[in-house]
Amino acid sequence: MSAIDNLPPLREVIARHDLRAKKQLGQNFLLDLNLTAKIARQAGDLRDCDVLEIGPGPGGLTRGLLAEGARHVLAIEKDARALPALAEIAAAYPGRLSVINGDALRVDPLQHLTPPICVAANLPYNIGTELLIRWLTPPDWPPFWQSLTLMFQKEVAERIVARPGSKSYGRLALLAQWRAEAQIVMTLPPEAFVPAPKVHSAVVHLTALPEPRFPADPAVLSRVTAAAFNQRRKMLRASLRGLHPQIDTLLRDAGIAPTARAEEIELERFCALARGLSAARAADRG
């Protein structure tokens, strides 16, 4: 492991600050600074960006982001034990690292960030998907972020980039691909982490689109996909029958066979169905 800055190796930092990973916080530390720098590079050119990092732990990715030239990093860390180690990084990069001790699900980071903003994080396993969904479903679009570079369990990463007809295809794929370009850019084995998780991990890079790929009301699209994939083995005429009395007609108008199943239907067709359902409900009220 080659040094990327003048700070000590992460194993030494963890030992000095007694930062043993806590399972209840979803912690698995990535100690190879070559790998953390490589993940930081997947986020692109950060020299003119503020970066939001969730769950920095001992600061391996934090150091990678700063070494790669991030204008400013805001790190949100729930575990107070990590604060002294992060303070050492802040001292080594004066004025470029701010740390908030808090829960990422409760903290509003935007008052501490200046656009353009990227998000880069080795997300704690227990909150990763919830945070991603929040970032993909803001009230207004485009979102506050330009890109997301996020580590997940490999199974979750595959769900984000999945295509119709695959076992992994579902609501998460539709949500991500409706408003962003998503690709897996790295995979990591369990032994890259301390402690080693039971699963492989993967880094997903998502770039926000200026507007969704296809027009649809977000709330209606969400209801349609929830109903479809909550009963993914059923034909759509059955799983969606509670949405409208004329669901068979709406499905056909959207180019979907009523006997099809959710995992067979591409994003464009789901958006067409959401638009048809919105129009039908408006006509019913009118």
N, C-alpha and C positions, 0 to 999 in steps of 0.2 A: 504494500500500500504506500504510494508516494504521497508526500504532503502537498496540500493545495493552499496552505497558508502557514503562518508561524505558530499556530495553536497546537496543543498536544494531540496525540491520537485519541480517538473516541473511547477506546477501552480504558485508557488512563483517566479520561474525564469521568466516565461512569464509575470507576473504582473510587476515585477521589471524592465524588459527591454521593456515593452509595445510591446510584440510580438503577437499581435492579427493576426490570420491566414488571409492571403490574397487569395481570390478566384482566382484572375488572375494569381497567382503563383501555383495554384493547391494544396494549403496547407491544410492539415487536420492533426492536431497534436495528437499523441498518448501519453497520459500523465501517464499512469499506468506503473511504472518502472518494476513491475512484468512481464507485457506483453512484454515490450521491451527486458528484459533479456531472456524471453522465445524465442522470435524471434531470438535473438543472438545465443542461443543454437542450434537452427535449422540449423545454418551455420556449425556446427561441431566444431572440435577442432581447435581453431584459434591461439594457442600459438606460432606456427611457421609460421604464415601467416601475410602478409600485407592485410589489408581490405580496399576496396574502398567503400565509402558511398556517395550516392547522396541525396541532400536535407535533411540534418540533422535537420534543424530547431532549436528548443531549445536544441536538443541533447539527447533526450530520448534513441534512439537506439544507439547512439554513446556511451553513458555511459554503456549500456548493453554490447556492443562489448568489451569495455575496461575492464569492470568488469569480463567478461568471459575469459579474458586473451589474447585478440588479441595483436600480437607483435607490430603492428603499424596500426593506422587508418588514412587514407587520406579522409577528408570530403570536398566535393565540394558543396558550398552553394551560391546561387544567391542573396539571400536576406541579404543585409548588416546589417540589424537590428539584425540578429542572431549572428553576429560575437562576441560581448562582452560575450554572454552566452557561446559560444563555447570556447572562450579564458579562461574562468573560468574552463572548463573541462580540457583543455590542461594543465593548471597550476596544477590541481589535479593529472594528470597522466603525469609527466614530460617526455618529449622525445617520447611520444607514440601517440600523436595526432597532425596532421598537417591539416590546414584549408586553402582552396583556395576559395576566393570570386570570383565566376564566373559562367558562364553558362555551365552546364554539357554537352550540345550538342556541345560546342566549345572548351572545355578544353581537352588537351591530358594528362591524368593522369599518363601515364606509366613512364615518366621521374622521377616521385616522388615515385614510388613503386618498391619493390624488391620481386621477386618471392620466394615462391609460393604466389599467389594472389587470394583472394576471393572477391566477391562483395556482399554486404548486404545493403539493402536500403528499406525504406518506400518511394517508388518512387512517386514524384508528378504526379497526375493523367494525367496532360496534356502532359507529355513527356515519360511516362513509357513504352508504347509499342514501340515507336521509339528507345529508348535506348536498349530495349531487342533485337530488330531486328539487331541493330548494333553489339551487342555482339555475336549474333548467326551467323553473316555473315562477319567475318573478311577475309582478302585476304588469310591468311594462317590458317591452322588448324593442331594441337590443338591451341586454343586461348590463350590469356594472362591470362585468369582466370581458376581456377580449379572448382569453383562452383559459382552459383548465388542464393542468398536467397532474394527474392523480394516480396514486397507487391503490389498487384494490386486490382482494383475492382474485385469482385468475378467473374463477367461475363468474364473478360479478363483471369483470372486464369483458368477458365473452358475451355476456347478456347485453352490454351496452352497444356492442358493434354487430350483434347478430342480424342475420338476414332472414326473410320469410322462408319457411320450410324447415328451419333448423330447430333443434330442441331448446336452444337458448333464447329463441326469439320471443319477445313479449313486450309488455308495457314499457320497460326500461329502454329497450331498443328504440321504440317509437318515440318516446319522450326525448331521448338524446338526439336522434337523427332528424327529427322534425325541425329542430332549431340549431343544430350544430353539425359540423364535420367531426366524426369520431373515428379514431384508429388506435389500435394497440401498438405502442412504440418500443416496449421492452417487456421481457418476462424475466422473473427472478425465482431461483429455487429456494426452498425453505431454509437451506443452510446459509443463505446470505444474511439471515437475520438472527438476532439474539433476543429472546429465545427463538428457536426455529419453530415456525408455525407448522401445522399439519398439512398445509396446502401450498401450492405455488402462488406467486403473486404476479401482477402485471401492471404496467403503467399505461394509462390511457390519456391521449392528448385530444382535447375537444376544442375546436375553434368556433366561436359564435358566428352564426350567419347574420347578415343585416336584417333579414326578416325570415319567418318560417318558410320552408320549402313549398308548402301548399297552404292556401287559405283555409282556416277553420277557427271556430270559436274554441279557445283553449279549454273552457269548462265542459263544453259539449264533447269535445274530443276525448277528454279525460273520462267522462262518464261512459262513452261508447267503448273505449279500450278496457276500462275496468270491468264492465259487464262481459265483454267478449273473452277476456283472458282469465277472469275468475272462474269460468267454466269452459276452459279451453278445449276440452274433449267433446263438447256438445256442438251441434250445428249452430250456426249463427242465428238462424230463425228462432231457435229455442233459447239461446243464451241472451238474446237481445229483445225478446218479446215484450219485456216490461217497459221498454223505452217508448214504444209507439204502437198503436193498433195495426198500422199499415207497414209493419217492419219488413215484410217480404217485398213489398213494392219499393220501399226505400233502398233495400239492399240491391235489388235489380237495377234501380236507377243509378246506383253508385258503381255499377259494374261488378257486383259481388253476387255469386250464386248463394241463395238462401241456405243451401245444404253445405256450404263451405265451413271450415273451422278457422278460428282466429289465427292460428299459426301459419295459415296459407296466404293471408291477405297482406299486401304491401301497404306501406304508409300512405301513398297517394289515394288508394281506395278507402282507407279509413277516414281520411280527411274529406273525401267526397261524401261519404256517409254522414259525417258530422254536419256538413253543410246542408245536406238534404233533410236531416232531422231538425236542424234549426229552422229551416224554411217551413217544414210541415207543422212544427209547433207554433210558429208565428201565424200560419194560416188558420190553425185551430182556434187561436185566441182572437183572430180578426173577425 
